[in-house]
Amino acid sequence: MTSPDRLVRVATARGVTTLTLDSPHNRNALSTPLMTELLAGIAAAVADDAVRVIVLDHTGPVFCSGADLKETAAAYASGTVPAGMLGDVLAAVWECPKPVLAKVAGPARAGGLGLIAAADLAVCAEEATFAFTEVRIGVIPAVISATVLPRLHPRAAAELYLTGDTFDGRRAAEVGLVTAAVPADGLDAAVERYCASLVRGAPAALAGAKGLLRRPAATDLRAEIAELAALSTGYFLSEEGREGVLAFREKRLARWVPAPDGGPAEPAR
């Protein structure tokens, strides 16, 4: 059972672990205690073979307001700020071997956008709002650029970074910050659809596919093709690959697909 004073609630069902930011009193700001719990939640989900997908959710009207500025101001006396831990959180999400999906029902600002961008998939309510507000308080979106800039279209990045203007969920989808923007009353269903698709992927294959998405651009095309061909062969010959091909031929779900009740997978229809 989750302790009532925790800032990140954890729930797991049917192969999906949901990590819910639960600090509405400060708009789910990325305080050191919250980030510490989030890192622990991610690590536990990665270590659990039954977990196939991680969803980042939130309580309250705000997904994440960014850095905890109260904590940051208090840290000035020591000459440090908690930006380093934010980098650890973004890296943990970005490098997670399991698919991570951000569910955004409300506003996100600054570091919260870095968290959204770090996730493999992100679904937001059309009414949700976003802004890179850093320049308006005399700082820059430095740490979050590691995850944000690979997502954003360059012209949009320049506009949004330099103006600090607010934009809605539809624009967030247009510029690549989120995967999809849906009406607020359809957000739960959209997330459930993505999760239902993701848990059908083989665990090692999902991790491998994530690796492909992170590969740097090739400088030698033929060498790249040869390396990828060998990689593909290895997956076809793996235990998962053999099971997946057999399941396809037998017109059934592969054995790694969680059943709705947590039991064995049911045959494919």
KOLLO-322404 format. One record per residue (C-alpha): residue in one letter; residue number from 1; y, z, x. Coordinates in Angstrom, 1 decimal. Each point is the difference from the previous one (the first is absolute). Example, Ala and Ser with C-alpha at 12.3 -4.5 7.8 and 13.67 -1.06 7.14 Angstrom:
BEGIN
> resn:resi:v:w:u
> A:1:-4.5:7.8:12.3 $
> S:2:3.4:-0.7:1.4 $
//
This chain:
BEGIN
> resn:resi:v:w:u
> M:1:0.0:0.0:0.0 $
> T:2:3.5:-0.9:1.3 $
> S:3:2.2:3.0:0.8 $
> P:4:3.1:0.1:-2.3 $
> D:5:2.3:0.3:3.0 $
> R:6:-1.2:-3.2:1.6 $
> L:7:2.3:-2.9:0.4 $
> V:8:-2.7:-2.7:0.0 $
> R:9:-2.6:0.2:-2.7 $
> V:10:-3.4:-1.6:0.6 $
> A:11:-2.4:-1.4:-2.6 $
> T:12:-3.0:-2.3:0.5 $
> A:13:-1.9:-1.9:-2.6 $
> R:14:-2.2:-3.2:0.1 $
> G:15:0.7:-0.7:3.6 $
> V:16:3.8:0.4:-0.2 $
> T:17:1.9:2.9:1.5 $
> T:18:3.5:0.5:-1.4 $
> L:19:2.5:1.8:2.2 $
> T:20:2.9:1.1:-2.3 $
> L:21:3.3:1.0:1.5 $
> D:22:0.8:3.2:-2.0 $
> S:23:3.4:1.2:1.2 $
> P:24:2.2:-0.9:-2.9 $
> H:25:2.6:2.7:0.8 $
> N:26:1.2:-2.1:3.0 $
> R:27:-1.0:-3.4:-1.4 $
> N:28:-3.2:-0.1:2.0 $
> A:29:2.0:-0.1:3.3 $
> L:30:-1.9:-0.4:3.2 $
> S:31:0.1:3.5:1.2 $
> T:32:-2.1:1.2:2.9 $
> P:33:-2.3:2.0:-2.4 $
> L:34:-0.5:-2.9:-2.3 $
> M:35:-0.7:-2.5:2.9 $
> T:36:-2.4:2.5:1.5 $
> E:37:-2.0:0.2:-3.3 $
> L:38:0.2:-3.8:-0.4 $
> L:39:-1.4:-0.6:3.4 $
> A:40:-2.8:2.5:-0.7 $
> G:41:-0.8:-1.7:-3.3 $
> I:42:-0.2:-3.4:1.6 $
> A:43:-2.3:1.2:2.7 $
> A:44:-2.3:1.7:-2.5 $
> A:45:-0.2:-3.1:-2.1 $
> V:46:-0.7:-2.2:3.1 $
> A:47:-2.8:2.4:1.0 $
> D:48:-1.7:0.0:-3.4 $
> D:49:-2.4:-2.9:-0.3 $
> A:50:0.2:0.3:-3.8 $
> V:51:3.7:-0.9:0.0 $
> R:52:0.7:-3.7:0.0 $
> V:53:3.6:-0.2:-1.0 $
> I:54:3.1:2.3:0.4 $
> V:55:2.8:0.0:-2.5 $
> L:56:3.4:1.5:0.7 $
> D:57:1.5:1.4:-3.2 $
> H:58:2.7:2.4:-0.9 $
> T:59:1.1:2.5:-2.5 $
> G:60:3.5:0.2:-1.4 $
> P:61:2.4:-3.0:-0.6 $
> V:62:0.4:-0.8:3.7 $
> F:63:-2.7:-1.5:2.2 $
> C:64:1.6:1.1:3.3 $
> S:65:3.6:0.6:1.0 $
> G:66:-0.6:-0.4:3.7 $
> A:67:0.6:2.6:2.7 $
> D:68:0.6:3.6:-1.0 $
> L:69:3.7:0.1:0.9 $
> K:70:0.2:3.8:-0.5 $
> E:71:-2.8:0.4:2.6 $
> T:72:1.6:-2.6:2.2 $
> A:73:3.4:1.8:-0.1 $
> A:74:-1.7:3.3:0.9 $
> A:75:-1.7:-1.6:3.0 $
> Y:76:3.3:-1.2:1.5 $
> A:77:0.3:3.3:1.9 $
> S:78:-3.2:-0.8:1.9 $
> G:79:1.1:-3.5:0.8 $
> T:80:-3.0:-1.5:-1.8 $
> V:81:-0.8:-1.5:-3.4 $
> P:82:-3.4:-0.6:-1.7 $
> A:83:0.1:-3.8:0.5 $
> G:84:-3.0:0.2:2.3 $
> M:85:-2.3:1.3:-2.7 $
> L:86:1.2:-2.7:-2.3 $
> G:87:-1.2:-2.5:2.6 $
> D:88:-3.4:1.7:0.0 $
> V:89:-0.2:-0.2:-3.8 $
> L:90:0.9:-3.7:-0.1 $
> A:91:-2.5:-0.8:2.8 $
> A:92:-2.8:1.9:-1.8 $
> V:93:0.6:-2.0:-3.2 $
> W:94:0.4:-3.3:1.8 $
> E:95:-3.1:0.5:2.3 $
> C:96:-2.2:1.5:-2.7 $
> P:97:-3.3:-1.8:-0.1 $
> K:98:-0.1:0.3:-3.8 $
> P:99:2.3:-1.8:-2.4 $
> V:100:3.1:2.0:-0.9 $
> L:101:1.9:-0.7:-3.2 $
> A:102:3.4:1.4:-0.8 $
> K:103:0.7:0.7:-3.7 $
> V:104:3.8:0.2:-0.5 $
> A:105:1.3:1.0:-3.4 $
> G:106:3.4:1.0:1.1 $
> P:107:2.7:-0.3:2.7 $
> A:108:-0.7:-0.2:3.7 $
> R:109:2.5:0.3:2.8 $
> A:110:0.0:-0.3:3.8 $
> G:111:-3.2:1.5:1.4 $
> G:112:-1.6:-0.3:-3.4 $
> L:113:0.3:-3.8:0.4 $
> G:114:-1.8:0.3:3.4 $
> L:115:-2.9:1.7:-1.7 $
> I:116:-0.2:-2.7:-2.7 $
> A:117:0.1:-2.7:2.6 $
> A:118:-2.7:1.6:2.1 $
> A:119:-2.4:-0.2:-3.0 $
> D:120:-2.2:-3.1:-0.2 $
> L:121:1.0:-0.5:-3.7 $
> A:122:2.8:1.5:-2.0 $
> V:123:0.6:-0.2:-3.7 $
> C:124:3.3:1.2:-1.5 $
> A:125:1.6:0.2:-3.4 $
> E:126:2.6:-2.7:-0.6 $
> E:127:2.5:2.7:-0.7 $
> A:128:-0.6:1.8:3.4 $
> T:129:2.9:-0.2:2.4 $
> F:130:0.1:-0.3:3.8 $
> A:131:2.6:0.2:2.7 $
> F:132:0.2:0.2:3.8 $
> T:133:2.8:2.5:-0.1 $
> E:134:0.0:0.9:3.7 $
> V:135:3.2:-1.8:1.1 $
> R:136:1.9:1.8:-2.7 $
> I:137:-0.7:3.4:1.6 $
> G:138:0.6:-1.2:3.6 $
> V:139:-3.6:-0.7:1.1 $
> I:140:-2.3:-3.0:0.1 $
> P:141:-3.5:-0.7:-1.5 $
> A:142:-1.6:0.1:3.4 $
> V:143:-3.5:1.6:-0.4 $
> I:144:-0.7:-1.7:-3.4 $
> S:145:0.8:-3.4:1.5 $
> A:146:-3.5:0.0:1.5 $
> T:147:-1.5:-0.4:-3.4 $
> V:148:2.9:-1.4:-2.0 $
> L:149:1.0:-3.0:2.0 $
> P:150:-3.5:-1.6:0.0 $
> R:151:0.2:0.0:-3.8 $
> L:152:3.6:-1.1:-0.7 $
> H:153:1.3:-3.5:0.1 $
> P:154:2.5:-0.1:2.9 $
> R:155:3.1:-0.9:-2.0 $
> A:156:-0.8:2.7:-2.6 $
> A:157:-0.5:2.5:2.8 $
> A:158:3.4:-0.7:1.4 $
> E:159:1.7:0.2:-3.4 $
> L:160:-1.7:3.2:-1.0 $
> Y:161:0.2:1.8:3.4 $
> L:162:3.7:-0.8:0.5 $
> T:163:1.3:0.6:-3.6 $
> G:164:-2.1:3.0:-1.0 $
> D:165:0.1:-1.5:-3.5 $
> T:166:-2.4:1.1:-2.7 $
> F:167:-2.5:-2.5:-1.4 $
> D:168:-2.7:0.1:-2.7 $
> G:169:-3.7:-0.5:-0.1 $
> R:170:0.2:-3.7:-0.8 $
> R:171:2.1:-0.6:3.1 $
> A:172:-2.4:2.3:2.1 $
> A:173:-2.8:-2.4:-1.0 $
> E:174:2.0:-3.1:0.8 $
> V:175:0.9:1.1:3.5 $
> G:176:-3.5:1.3:0.9 $
> L:177:0.5:3.8:-0.1 $
> V:178:-2.5:0.4:-2.8 $
> T:179:-3.0:-2.1:-1.1 $
> A:180:0.9:0.0:-3.7 $
> A:181:2.6:1.5:-2.4 $
> V:182:-1.2:0.6:-3.6 $
> P:183:1.5:1.7:-3.1 $
> A:184:-0.2:3.8:0.3 $
> D:185:-2.5:0.3:-2.8 $
> G:186:-2.4:-2.4:1.8 $
> L:187:0.2:1.7:3.4 $
> D:188:-3.2:2.1:-0.4 $
> A:189:-2.0:-3.0:-1.2 $
> A:190:1.2:-2.1:2.9 $
> V:191:-1.0:2.6:2.6 $
> E:192:-3.4:0.4:-1.7 $
> R:193:-0.6:-3.7:0.1 $
> Y:194:0.8:-0.1:3.7 $
> C:195:-2.3:3.0:0.7 $
> A:196:-2.8:-1.6:-2.0 $
> S:197:0.2:-3.1:2.2 $
> L:198:0.4:1.9:3.3 $
> V:199:-3.1:2.2:-0.5 $
> R:200:-2.2:-3.1:-0.3 $
> G:201:0.7:-0.9:3.7 $
> A:202:-2.4:1.3:2.6 $
> P:203:1.5:2.8:2.1 $
> A:204:-0.4:-1.5:3.4 $
> A:205:1.1:-3.4:-1.3 $
> L:206:3.1:1.4:-1.5 $
> A:207:0.9:1.7:3.3 $
> G:208:-0.7:-3.3:1.8 $
> A:209:2.1:-2.0:-2.5 $
> K:210:2.8:2.5:0.7 $
> G:211:-0.4:-0.7:3.7 $
> L:212:0.4:-3.7:-0.6 $
> L:213:3.3:0.7:-1.8 $
> R:214:1.3:1.9:3.0 $
> R:215:-1.0:-2.6:2.6 $
> P:216:2.8:-1.3:2.2 $
> A:217:0.8:-3.7:-0.2 $
> A:218:-2.4:-2.1:2.1 $
> T:219:1.3:-1.7:3.1 $
> D:220:-3.2:-2.0:0.6 $
> L:221:-1.4:-1.4:-3.3 $
> R:222:-3.4:-1.0:1.3 $
> A:223:-0.6:3.3:1.6 $
> E:224:1.1:1.7:-3.1 $
> I:225:-2.4:-2.0:-2.2 $
> A:226:-2.9:0.7:2.4 $
> E:227:0.8:3.7:-0.1 $
> L:228:0.3:0.0:-3.8 $
> A:229:-3.2:-2.0:-0.4 $
> A:230:-1.9:2.6:2.0 $
> L:231:1.6:2.7:-2.1 $
> S:232:-1.1:-1.7:-3.2 $
> T:233:-3.6:-0.4:1.3 $
> G:234:-0.1:3.7:0.8 $
> Y:235:1.0:0.9:-3.6 $
> F:236:-2.5:-2.4:-1.5 $
> L:237:-2.8:1.5:2.1 $
> S:238:1.1:3.6:-0.8 $
> E:239:-1.8:2.2:-2.4 $
> E:240:2.9:-0.3:-2.5 $
> G:241:0.1:-3.8:0.4 $
> R:242:-3.7:-0.3:-0.6 $
> E:243:0.2:2.2:-3.1 $
> G:244:3.0:-1.8:-1.3 $
> V:245:-1.6:-3.4:0.2 $
> L:246:-3.2:1.3:-1.6 $
> A:247:1.9:1.7:-2.8 $
> F:248:1.9:-3.3:-0.7 $
> R:249:-3.3:-1.9:-0.1 $
> E:250:-1.6:2.6:-2.3 $
> K:251:3.1:0.0:-2.2 $
> R:252:0.6:3.8:0.3 $
> L:253:2.6:2.3:1.4 $
> A:254:-0.4:0.9:3.7 $
> R:255:-1.3:3.5:0.5 $
> W:256:3.4:1.2:1.4 $
> V:257:1.8:-0.5:-3.3 $
> P:258:0.6:3.4:-1.7 $
> A:259:-1.3:0.2:-3.6 $
> P:260:2.5:1.4:-2.6 $
> D:261:-2.0:3.3:-0.1 $
> G:262:-0.3:0.3:3.7 $
> G:263:-3.7:-1.0:-0.2 $
> P:264:-1.7:-3.2:1.3 $
> A:265:1.7:-3.3:-0.5 $
> E:266:-0.9:-1.8:-3.2 $
> P:267:-1.2:-3.7:0.1 $
> A:268:2.8:-2.6:-0.1 $
> R:269:0.4:-1.7:-3.3 $
//
